[in-house]
């Protein structure tokens, strides 16, 4: 028996310079309902598809037991 991992990228337009806590909470609850446990949250700059700029975002890593 081992573990499996899921990494979810979350990015959102900045409102007042901060990412929406509600969006992050929603993602956490969505994956928790499927048996995933939060392992780590890492802040990143996510490159946009158009233009040289980036937006702030997070990578959320989840873990769950196999089997």
N, CA, C and O atoms as a Maestro MAE file, in Angstrom:
{
 s_m_m2io_version
 :::
 2.0.0
}

f_m_ct {
 s_m_title
 :::
 protein
 m_atom[268] {
  # First column is atom index #
  i_m_mmod_type
  r_m_x_coord
  r_m_y_coord
  r_m_z_coord
  i_m_residue_number
  s_m_chain_name
  s_m_pdb_residue_name
  s_m_pdb_atom_name
  i_m_atomic_number
  :::
  1 25 0.843 -1.183 0.000 1 A "UNK " " N  " 7
  2 3 0.000 0.000 0.000 1 A "UNK " " CA " 6
  3 2 0.886 1.244 0.000 1 A "UNK " " C  " 6
  4 15 1.805 1.350 0.812 1 A "UNK " " O  " 8
  5 25 0.622 2.165 -0.886 2 A "UNK " " N  " 7
  6 3 1.404 3.387 -0.967 2 A "UNK " " CA " 6
  7 2 0.490 4.593 -1.011 2 A "UNK " " C  " 6
  8 15 -0.670 4.545 -0.602 2 A "UNK " " O  " 8
  9 25 1.046 5.666 -1.516 3 A "UNK " " N  " 7
  10 3 0.301 6.915 -1.618 3 A "UNK " " CA " 6
  11 2 0.252 7.382 -3.063 3 A "UNK " " C  " 6
  12 15 1.111 7.028 -3.871 3 A "UNK " " O  " 8
  13 25 -0.743 8.166 -3.375 4 A "UNK " " N  " 7
  14 3 -0.811 8.840 -4.663 4 A "UNK " " CA " 6
  15 2 -1.006 10.324 -4.399 4 A "UNK " " C  " 6
  16 15 -1.495 10.729 -3.345 4 A "UNK " " O  " 8
  17 25 -0.611 11.125 -5.383 5 A "UNK " " N  " 7
  18 3 -0.631 12.575 -5.207 5 A "UNK " " CA " 6
  19 2 -1.370 13.249 -6.349 5 A "UNK " " C  " 6
  20 15 -1.409 12.748 -7.473 5 A "UNK " " O  " 8
  21 25 -1.945 14.382 -6.039 6 A "UNK " " N  " 7
  22 3 -2.656 15.221 -7.010 6 A "UNK " " CA " 6
  23 2 -2.179 16.644 -6.787 6 A "UNK " " C  " 6
  24 15 -2.172 17.129 -5.656 6 A "UNK " " O  " 8
  25 25 -1.777 17.321 -7.868 7 A "UNK " " N  " 7
  26 3 -1.362 18.721 -7.780 7 A "UNK " " CA " 6
  27 2 -2.354 19.554 -8.589 7 A "UNK " " C  " 6
  28 15 -2.579 19.293 -9.770 7 A "UNK " " O  " 8
  29 25 -2.940 20.553 -7.944 8 A "UNK " " N  " 7
  30 3 -3.942 21.406 -8.574 8 A "UNK " " CA " 6
  31 2 -3.403 22.835 -8.605 8 A "UNK " " C  " 6
  32 15 -2.959 23.367 -7.588 8 A "UNK " " O  " 8
  33 25 -3.449 23.441 -9.779 9 A "UNK " " N  " 7
  34 3 -3.004 24.833 -9.931 9 A "UNK " " CA " 6
  35 2 -4.225 25.744 -9.811 9 A "UNK " " C  " 6
  36 15 -5.230 25.550 -10.494 9 A "UNK " " O  " 8
  37 25 -4.120 26.730 -8.939 10 A "UNK " " N  " 7
  38 3 -5.210 27.693 -8.769 10 A "UNK " " CA " 6
  39 2 -4.665 29.075 -9.073 10 A "UNK " " C  " 6
  40 15 -3.668 29.506 -8.494 10 A "UNK " " O  " 8
  41 25 -5.320 29.754 -9.975 11 A "UNK " " N  " 7
  42 3 -4.967 31.153 -10.213 11 A "UNK " " CA " 6
  43 2 -6.250 31.931 -10.360 11 A "UNK " " C  " 6
  44 15 -7.265 31.416 -10.829 11 A "UNK " " O  " 8
  45 25 -6.186 33.153 -9.960 12 A "UNK " " N  " 7
  46 3 -7.376 33.985 -9.976 12 A "UNK " " CA " 6
  47 2 -6.938 35.414 -10.155 12 A "UNK " " C  " 6
  48 15 -5.865 35.804 -9.695 12 A "UNK " " O  " 8
  49 25 -7.757 36.194 -10.817 13 A "UNK " " N  " 7
  50 3 -7.452 37.606 -10.928 13 A "UNK " " CA " 6
  51 2 -7.296 38.211 -9.551 13 A "UNK " " C  " 6
  52 15 -8.045 37.889 -8.628 13 A "UNK " " O  " 8
  53 25 -6.348 39.062 -9.423 14 A "UNK " " N  " 7
  54 3 -6.090 39.642 -8.118 14 A "UNK " " CA " 6
  55 2 -7.120 40.717 -7.804 14 A "UNK " " C  " 6
  56 15 -7.392 41.594 -8.624 14 A "UNK " " O  " 8
  57 25 -7.674 40.638 -6.633 15 A "UNK " " N  " 7
  58 3 -8.622 41.633 -6.167 15 A "UNK " " CA " 6
  59 2 -8.031 42.217 -4.896 15 A "UNK " " C  " 6
  60 15 -7.954 41.537 -3.874 15 A "UNK " " O  " 8
  61 25 -7.622 43.451 -4.955 16 A "UNK " " N  " 7
  62 3 -6.987 44.049 -3.794 16 A "UNK " " CA " 6
  63 2 -5.645 43.431 -3.468 16 A "UNK " " C  " 6
  64 15 -5.181 43.523 -2.332 16 A "UNK " " O  " 8
  65 25 -4.998 42.788 -4.470 17 A "UNK " " N  " 7
  66 3 -3.676 42.212 -4.267 17 A "UNK " " CA " 6
  67 2 -3.672 40.853 -3.606 17 A "UNK " " C  " 6
  68 15 -2.604 40.337 -3.274 17 A "UNK " " O  " 8
  69 25 -4.847 40.249 -3.402 18 A "UNK " " N  " 7
  70 3 -4.878 38.956 -2.723 18 A "UNK " " CA " 6
  71 2 -5.740 37.966 -3.480 18 A "UNK " " C  " 6
  72 15 -6.716 38.341 -4.129 18 A "UNK " " O  " 8
  73 25 -5.369 36.699 -3.389 19 A "UNK " " N  " 7
  74 3 -6.177 35.647 -3.979 19 A "UNK " " CA " 6
  75 2 -7.385 35.389 -3.076 19 A "UNK " " C  " 6
  76 15 -7.297 35.527 -1.856 19 A "UNK " " O  " 8
  77 25 -8.473 35.026 -3.665 20 A "UNK " " N  " 7
  78 3 -9.700 34.772 -2.926 20 A "UNK " " CA " 6
  79 2 -9.562 33.540 -2.030 20 A "UNK " " C  " 6
  80 15 -9.295 32.441 -2.516 20 A "UNK " " O  " 8
  81 25 -9.742 33.726 -0.738 21 A "UNK " " N  " 7
  82 3 -9.701 32.605 0.206 21 A "UNK " " CA " 6
  83 2 -10.873 31.664 -0.055 21 A "UNK " " C  " 6
  84 15 -10.759 30.453 0.138 21 A "UNK " " O  " 8
  85 25 -11.994 32.220 -0.491 22 A "UNK " " N  " 7
  86 3 -13.171 31.401 -0.769 22 A "UNK " " CA " 6
  87 2 -12.922 30.398 -1.881 22 A "UNK " " C  " 6
  88 15 -13.384 29.259 -1.807 22 A "UNK " " O  " 8
  89 25 -12.191 30.815 -2.915 23 A "UNK " " N  " 7
  90 3 -11.895 29.897 -4.018 23 A "UNK " " CA " 6
  91 2 -10.997 28.762 -3.538 23 A "UNK " " C  " 6
  92 15 -11.230 27.600 -3.872 23 A "UNK " " O  " 8
  93 25 -9.975 29.094 -2.758 24 A "UNK " " N  " 7
  94 3 -9.073 28.072 -2.232 24 A "UNK " " CA " 6
  95 2 -9.841 27.095 -1.332 24 A "UNK " " C  " 6
  96 15 -9.660 25.881 -1.431 24 A "UNK " " O  " 8
  97 25 -10.688 27.624 -0.466 25 A "UNK " " N  " 7
  98 3 -11.475 26.778 0.424 25 A "UNK " " CA " 6
  99 2 -12.370 25.834 -0.368 25 A "UNK " " C  " 6
  100 15 -12.514 24.665 -0.011 25 A "UNK " " O  " 8
  101 25 -12.962 26.329 -1.424 26 A "UNK " " N  " 7
  102 3 -13.827 25.515 -2.262 26 A "UNK " " CA " 6
  103 2 -13.060 24.348 -2.885 26 A "UNK " " C  " 6
  104 15 -13.546 23.217 -2.902 26 A "UNK " " O  " 8
  105 25 -11.873 24.628 -3.393 27 A "UNK " " N  " 7
  106 3 -11.039 23.578 -3.990 27 A "UNK " " CA " 6
  107 2 -10.639 22.544 -2.940 27 A "UNK " " C  " 6
  108 15 -10.695 21.342 -3.198 27 A "UNK " " O  " 8
  109 25 -10.237 23.007 -1.764 28 A "UNK " " N  " 7
  110 3 -9.844 22.083 -0.697 28 A "UNK " " CA " 6
  111 2 -10.998 21.150 -0.329 28 A "UNK " " C  " 6
  112 15 -10.805 19.942 -0.197 28 A "UNK " " O  " 8
  113 25 -12.190 21.710 -0.165 29 A "UNK " " N  " 7
  114 3 -13.352 20.897 0.193 29 A "UNK " " CA " 6
  115 2 -13.753 19.930 -0.908 29 A "UNK " " C  " 6
  116 15 -14.181 18.809 -0.634 29 A "UNK " " O  " 8
  117 25 -13.614 20.366 -2.154 30 A "UNK " " N  " 7
  118 3 -13.958 19.511 -3.298 30 A "UNK " " CA " 6
  119 2 -13.089 18.254 -3.320 30 A "UNK " " C  " 6
  120 15 -13.598 17.146 -3.488 30 A "UNK " " O  " 8
  121 25 -11.782 18.427 -3.149 31 A "UNK " " N  " 7
  122 3 -10.873 17.276 -3.191 31 A "UNK " " CA " 6
  123 2 -10.949 16.454 -1.911 31 A "UNK " " C  " 6
  124 15 -10.790 15.234 -1.962 31 A "UNK " " O  " 8
  125 25 -11.187 17.083 -0.773 32 A "UNK " " N  " 7
  126 3 -11.334 16.354 0.490 32 A "UNK " " CA " 6
  127 2 -12.524 15.397 0.417 32 A "UNK " " C  " 6
  128 15 -12.466 14.294 0.961 32 A "UNK " " O  " 8
  129 25 -13.588 15.809 -0.243 33 A "UNK " " N  " 7
  130 3 -14.770 14.963 -0.383 33 A "UNK " " CA " 6
  131 2 -14.463 13.691 -1.171 33 A "UNK " " C  " 6
  132 15 -15.185 12.699 -1.065 33 A "UNK " " O  " 8
  133 25 -13.388 13.725 -1.963 34 A "UNK " " N  " 7
  134 3 -12.981 12.553 -2.746 34 A "UNK " " CA " 6
  135 2 -11.873 11.759 -2.054 34 A "UNK " " C  " 6
  136 15 -11.285 10.857 -2.650 34 A "UNK " " O  " 8
  137 25 -11.591 12.098 -0.797 35 A "UNK " " N  " 7
  138 3 -10.621 11.338 -0.030 35 A "UNK " " CA " 6
  139 2 -9.200 11.877 -0.042 35 A "UNK " " C  " 6
  140 15 -8.302 11.244 0.513 35 A "UNK " " O  " 8
  141 25 -8.976 13.024 -0.655 36 A "UNK " " N  " 7
  142 3 -7.639 13.613 -0.718 36 A "UNK " " CA " 6
  143 2 -7.393 14.479 0.516 36 A "UNK " " C  " 6
  144 15 -8.288 15.189 0.975 36 A "UNK " " O  " 8
  145 25 -6.174 14.415 1.048 37 A "UNK " " N  " 7
  146 3 -5.767 15.217 2.201 37 A "UNK " " CA " 6
  147 2 -4.741 16.248 1.753 37 A "UNK " " C  " 6
  148 15 -3.836 15.935 0.980 37 A "UNK " " O  " 8
  149 25 -4.883 17.467 2.236 38 A "UNK " " N  " 7
  150 3 -3.954 18.539 1.890 38 A "UNK " " CA " 6
  151 2 -2.557 18.189 2.373 38 A "UNK " " C  " 6
  152 15 -2.363 17.821 3.531 38 A "UNK " " O  " 8
  153 25 -1.579 18.306 1.468 39 A "UNK " " N  " 7
  154 3 -0.183 18.034 1.818 39 A "UNK " " CA " 6
  155 2 0.630 19.321 1.849 39 A "UNK " " C  " 6
  156 15 1.440 19.524 2.754 39 A "UNK " " O  " 8
  157 25 0.415 20.205 0.852 40 A "UNK " " N  " 7
  158 3 1.195 21.449 0.787 40 A "UNK " " CA " 6
  159 2 0.493 22.467 -0.093 40 A "UNK " " C  " 6
  160 15 -0.262 22.119 -1.001 40 A "UNK " " O  " 8
  161 25 0.763 23.742 0.200 41 A "UNK " " N  " 7
  162 3 0.317 24.847 -0.644 41 A "UNK " " CA " 6
  163 2 1.561 25.669 -0.957 41 A "UNK " " C  " 6
  164 15 2.259 26.117 -0.048 41 A "UNK " " O  " 8
  165 25 1.838 25.868 -2.255 42 A "UNK " " N  " 7
  166 3 3.031 26.574 -2.684 42 A "UNK " " CA " 6
  167 2 2.644 27.764 -3.548 42 A "UNK " " C  " 6
  168 15 1.940 27.604 -4.546 42 A "UNK " " O  " 8
  169 25 3.098 28.954 -3.174 43 A "UNK " " N  " 7
  170 3 2.813 30.153 -3.970 43 A "UNK " " CA " 6
  171 2 3.695 30.142 -5.208 43 A "UNK " " C  " 6
  172 15 4.878 29.812 -5.126 43 A "UNK " " O  " 8
  173 25 3.128 30.499 -6.350 44 A "UNK " " N  " 7
  174 3 3.861 30.532 -7.614 44 A "UNK " " CA " 6
  175 2 3.403 31.722 -8.437 44 A "UNK " " C  " 6
  176 15 2.334 32.284 -8.199 44 A "UNK " " O  " 8
  177 25 4.222 32.100 -9.406 45 A "UNK " " N  " 7
  178 3 3.794 33.061 -10.412 45 A "UNK " " CA " 6
  179 2 3.439 32.247 -11.637 45 A "UNK " " C  " 6
  180 15 4.286 31.550 -12.195 45 A "UNK " " O  " 8
  181 25 2.187 32.335 -12.057 46 A "UNK " " N  " 7
  182 3 1.681 31.553 -13.162 46 A "UNK " " CA " 6
  183 2 1.708 32.416 -14.415 46 A "UNK " " C  " 6
  184 15 1.102 33.488 -14.448 46 A "UNK " " O  " 8
  185 25 2.404 31.955 -15.439 47 A "UNK " " N  " 7
  186 3 2.477 32.701 -16.693 47 A "UNK " " CA " 6
  187 2 1.125 32.669 -17.394 47 A "UNK " " C  " 6
  188 15 0.472 31.628 -17.469 47 A "UNK " " O  " 8
  189 25 0.725 33.809 -17.897 48 A "UNK " " N  " 7
  190 3 -0.521 33.885 -18.644 48 A "UNK " " CA " 6
  191 2 -0.326 33.347 -20.049 48 A "UNK " " C  " 6
  192 15 0.807 33.237 -20.518 48 A "UNK " " O  " 8
  193 25 -1.396 33.017 -20.715 49 A "UNK " " N  " 7
  194 3 -1.309 32.514 -22.085 49 A "UNK " " CA " 6
  195 2 -0.975 33.630 -23.068 49 A "UNK " " C  " 6
  196 15 -0.395 33.386 -24.126 49 A "UNK " " O  " 8
  197 25 -1.345 34.851 -22.711 50 A "UNK " " N  " 7
  198 3 -1.101 35.984 -23.602 50 A "UNK " " CA " 6
  199 2 -0.300 37.024 -22.844 50 A "UNK " " C  " 6
  200 15 -0.680 37.420 -21.742 50 A "UNK " " O  " 8
  201 25 0.784 37.463 -23.413 51 A "UNK " " N  " 7
  202 3 1.575 38.515 -22.786 51 A "UNK " " CA " 6
  203 2 2.658 37.978 -21.872 51 A "UNK " " C  " 6
  204 15 2.643 36.811 -21.481 51 A "UNK " " O  " 8
  205 25 3.598 38.849 -21.537 52 A "UNK " " N  " 7
  206 3 4.749 38.426 -20.738 52 A "UNK " " CA " 6
  207 2 4.501 38.365 -19.235 52 A "UNK " " C  " 6
  208 15 5.290 37.765 -18.505 52 A "UNK " " O  " 8
  209 25 3.427 38.972 -18.768 53 A "UNK " " N  " 7
  210 3 3.182 39.045 -17.329 53 A "UNK " " CA " 6
  211 2 2.700 37.737 -16.755 53 A "UNK " " C  " 6
  212 15 2.401 36.796 -17.489 53 A "UNK " " O  " 8
  213 25 2.628 37.681 -15.454 54 A "UNK " " N  " 7
  214 3 2.097 36.512 -14.780 54 A "UNK " " CA " 6
  215 2 1.108 36.944 -13.722 54 A "UNK " " C  " 6
  216 15 0.994 38.128 -13.406 54 A "UNK " " O  " 8
  217 25 0.407 35.993 -13.187 55 A "UNK " " N  " 7
  218 3 -0.487 36.277 -12.070 55 A "UNK " " CA " 6
  219 2 -0.066 35.405 -10.905 55 A "UNK " " C  " 6
  220 15 0.499 34.328 -11.093 55 A "UNK " " O  " 8
  221 25 -0.340 35.870 -9.724 56 A "UNK " " N  " 7
  222 3 -0.035 35.051 -8.570 56 A "UNK " " CA " 6
  223 2 -1.019 33.896 -8.508 56 A "UNK " " C  " 6
  224 15 -2.190 34.030 -8.865 56 A "UNK " " O  " 8
  225 25 -0.525 32.780 -8.054 57 A "UNK " " N  " 7
  226 3 -1.370 31.607 -7.908 57 A "UNK " " CA " 6
  227 2 -0.752 30.675 -6.893 57 A "UNK " " C  " 6
  228 15 0.258 30.994 -6.266 57 A "UNK " " O  " 8
  229 25 -1.370 29.523 -6.739 58 A "UNK " " N  " 7
  230 3 -0.836 28.528 -5.821 58 A "UNK " " CA " 6
  231 2 -0.924 27.152 -6.464 58 A "UNK " " C  " 6
  232 15 -1.810 26.873 -7.273 58 A "UNK " " O  " 8
  233 25 0.014 26.309 -6.081 59 A "UNK " " N  " 7
  234 3 -0.069 24.893 -6.390 59 A "UNK " " CA " 6
  235 2 -0.473 24.211 -5.098 59 A "UNK " " C  " 6
  236 15 0.180 24.377 -4.068 59 A "UNK " " O  " 8
  237 25 -1.547 23.445 -5.155 60 A "UNK " " N  " 7
  238 3 -2.049 22.747 -3.977 60 A "UNK " " CA " 6
  239 2 -1.792 21.259 -4.184 60 A "UNK " " C  " 6
  240 15 -2.265 20.672 -5.157 60 A "UNK " " O  " 8
  241 25 -1.046 20.654 -3.273 61 A "UNK " " N  " 7
  242 3 -0.703 19.241 -3.381 61 A "UNK " " CA " 6
  243 2 -1.527 18.448 -2.376 61 A "UNK " " C  " 6
  244 15 -1.568 18.765 -1.187 61 A "UNK " " O  " 8
  245 25 -2.187 17.398 -2.891 62 A "UNK " " N  " 7
  246 3 -3.007 16.516 -2.068 62 A "UNK " " CA " 6
  247 2 -2.404 15.123 -2.060 62 A "UNK " " C  " 6
  248 15 -1.686 14.740 -2.984 62 A "UNK " " O  " 8
  249 25 -2.702 14.368 -1.007 63 A "UNK " " N  " 7
  250 3 -2.198 13.008 -0.860 63 A "UNK " " CA " 6
  251 2 -3.337 12.119 -0.388 63 A "UNK " " C  " 6
  252 15 -4.192 12.553 0.384 63 A "UNK " " O  " 8
  253 25 -3.347 10.869 -0.855 64 A "UNK " " N  " 7
  254 3 -4.271 9.881 -0.305 64 A "UNK " " CA " 6
  255 2 -3.657 8.498 -0.445 64 A "UNK " " C  " 6
  256 15 -2.801 8.269 -1.299 64 A "UNK " " O  " 8
  257 25 -4.102 7.581 0.401 65 A "UNK " " N  " 7
  258 3 -3.610 6.211 0.368 65 A "UNK " " CA " 6
  259 2 -4.182 5.495 -0.846 65 A "UNK " " C  " 6
  260 15 -5.334 5.703 -1.226 65 A "UNK " " O  " 8
  261 25 -3.364 4.657 -1.440 66 A "UNK " " N  " 7
  262 3 -3.856 3.791 -2.507 66 A "UNK " " CA " 6
  263 2 -4.521 2.592 -1.861 66 A "UNK " " C  " 6
  264 15 -4.046 2.051 -0.862 66 A "UNK " " O  " 8
  265 25 -5.614 2.200 -2.448 67 A "UNK " " N  " 7
  266 3 -6.296 0.999 -1.945 67 A "UNK " " CA " 6
  267 2 -7.014 1.281 -0.740 67 A "UNK " " C  " 6
  268 15 -7.647 0.388 -0.175 67 A "UNK " " O  " 8
  :::
 }
 m_bond[267] {
  # First column is bond index #
  i_m_from
  i_m_to
  i_m_order
  :::
  1 1 2 1
  2 2 3 1
  3 3 4 2
  4 3 5 1
  5 5 6 1
  6 6 7 1
  7 7 8 2
  8 7 9 1
  9 9 10 1
  10 10 11 1
  11 11 12 2
  12 11 13 1
  13 13 14 1
  14 14 15 1
  15 15 16 2
  16 15 17 1
  17 17 18 1
  18 18 19 1
  19 19 20 2
  20 19 21 1
  21 21 22 1
  22 22 23 1
  23 23 24 2
  24 23 25 1
  25 25 26 1
  26 26 27 1
  27 27 28 2
  28 27 29 1
  29 29 30 1
  30 30 31 1
  31 31 32 2
  32 31 33 1
  33 33 34 1
  34 34 35 1
  35 35 36 2
  36 35 37 1
  37 37 38 1
  38 38 39 1
  39 39 40 2
  40 39 41 1
  41 41 42 1
  42 42 43 1
  43 43 44 2
  44 43 45 1
  45 45 46 1
  46 46 47 1
  47 47 48 2
  48 47 49 1
  49 49 50 1
  50 50 51 1
  51 51 52 2
  52 51 53 1
  53 53 54 1
  54 54 55 1
  55 55 56 2
  56 55 57 1
  57 57 58 1
  58 58 59 1
  59 59 60 2
  60 59 61 1
  61 61 62 1
  62 62 63 1
  63 63 64 2
  64 63 65 1
  65 65 66 1
  66 66 67 1
  67 67 68 2
  68 67 69 1
  69 69 70 1
  70 70 71 1
  71 71 72 2
  72 71 73 1
  73 73 74 1
  74 74 75 1
  75 75 76 2
  76 75 77 1
  77 77 78 1
  78 78 79 1
  79 79 80 2
  80 79 81 1
  81 81 82 1
  82 82 83 1
  83 83 84 2
  84 83 85 1
  85 85 86 1
  86 86 87 1
  87 87 88 2
  88 87 89 1
  89 89 90 1
  90 90 91 1
  91 91 92 2
  92 91 93 1
  93 93 94 1
  94 94 95 1
  95 95 96 2
  96 95 97 1
  97 97 98 1
  98 98 99 1
  99 99 100 2
  100 99 101 1
  101 101 102 1
  102 102 103 1
  103 103 104 2
  104 103 105 1
  105 105 106 1
  106 106 107 1
  107 107 108 2
  108 107 109 1
  109 109 110 1
  110 110 111 1
  111 111 112 2
  112 111 113 1
  113 113 114 1
  114 114 115 1
  115 115 116 2
  116 115 117 1
  117 117 118 1
  118 118 119 1
  119 119 120 2
  120 119 121 1
  121 121 122 1
  122 122 123 1
  123 123 124 2
  124 123 125 1
  125 125 126 1
  126 126 127 1
  127 127 128 2
  128 127 129 1
  129 129 130 1
  130 130 131 1
  131 131 132 2
  132 131 133 1
  133 133 134 1
  134 134 135 1
  135 135 136 2
  136 135 137 1
  137 137 138 1
  138 138 139 1
  139 139 140 2
  140 139 141 1
  141 141 142 1
  142 142 143 1
  143 143 144 2
  144 143 145 1
  145 145 146 1
  146 146 147 1
  147 147 148 2
  148 147 149 1
  149 149 150 1
  150 150 151 1
  151 151 152 2
  152 151 153 1
  153 153 154 1
  154 154 155 1
  155 155 156 2
  156 155 157 1
  157 157 158 1
  158 158 159 1
  159 159 160 2
  160 159 161 1
  161 161 162 1
  162 162 163 1
  163 163 164 2
  164 163 165 1
  165 165 166 1
  166 166 167 1
  167 167 168 2
  168 167 169 1
  169 169 170 1
  170 170 171 1
  171 171 172 2
  172 171 173 1
  173 173 174 1
  174 174 175 1
  175 175 176 2
  176 175 177 1
  177 177 178 1
  178 178 179 1
  179 179 180 2
  180 179 181 1
  181 181 182 1
  182 182 183 1
  183 183 184 2
  184 183 185 1
  185 185 186 1
  186 186 187 1
  187 187 188 2
  188 187 189 1
  189 189 190 1
  190 190 191 1
  191 191 192 2
  192 191 193 1
  193 193 194 1
  194 194 195 1
  195 195 196 2
  196 195 197 1
  197 197 198 1
  198 198 199 1
  199 199 200 2
  200 199 201 1
  201 201 202 1
  202 202 203 1
  203 203 204 2
  204 203 205 1
  205 205 206 1
  206 206 207 1
  207 207 208 2
  208 207 209 1
  209 209 210 1
  210 210 211 1
  211 211 212 2
  212 211 213 1
  213 213 214 1
  214 214 215 1
  215 215 216 2
  216 215 217 1
  217 217 218 1
  218 218 219 1
  219 219 220 2
  220 219 221 1
  221 221 222 1
  222 222 223 1
  223 223 224 2
  224 223 225 1
  225 225 226 1
  226 226 227 1
  227 227 228 2
  228 227 229 1
  229 229 230 1
  230 230 231 1
  231 231 232 2
  232 231 233 1
  233 233 234 1
  234 234 235 1
  235 235 236 2
  236 235 237 1
  237 237 238 1
  238 238 239 1
  239 239 240 2
  240 239 241 1
  241 241 242 1
  242 242 243 1
  243 243 244 2
  244 243 245 1
  245 245 246 1
  246 246 247 1
  247 247 248 2
  248 247 249 1
  249 249 250 1
  250 250 251 1
  251 251 252 2
  252 251 253 1
  253 253 254 1
  254 254 255 1
  255 255 256 2
  256 255 257 1
  257 257 258 1
  258 258 259 1
  259 259 260 2
  260 259 261 1
  261 261 262 1
  262 262 263 1
  263 263 264 2
  264 263 265 1
  265 265 266 1
  266 266 267 1
  267 267 268 2
  :::
 }
}
